[in-house]
C-alpha cells in the first residue's frame, strides 16, 4: 500500500487505507501520521474523521485500563 501512496500521494483512498493498515497492525504513530495526511488535504473526509475518532477512543480505553490497574496504595 505504501508503494501506491508513494506513486500517487494525492490519492486519499489509498492514503486512508494505509493509515487503517498501520492502525490495525498496532503501529499507532504511523497510523496517526497517515490519518493526519488525509485530513490535511480533505478535512471533511468522513471516513478519515471517523477512523481517527475511533483511534483516539481506543487509545483512551487503553489508558483507562492502565489507570484502573494501578495500585494506589
Secondary structure, DSSP 8 states (H G I E B T S, - for coil): -HHHHHH-TT-HHHHHHHHHHHHHTT-HHHHHHHHHHHHHH-TT-HHHHHHHHHHHHHHHHHHHHHHHT----
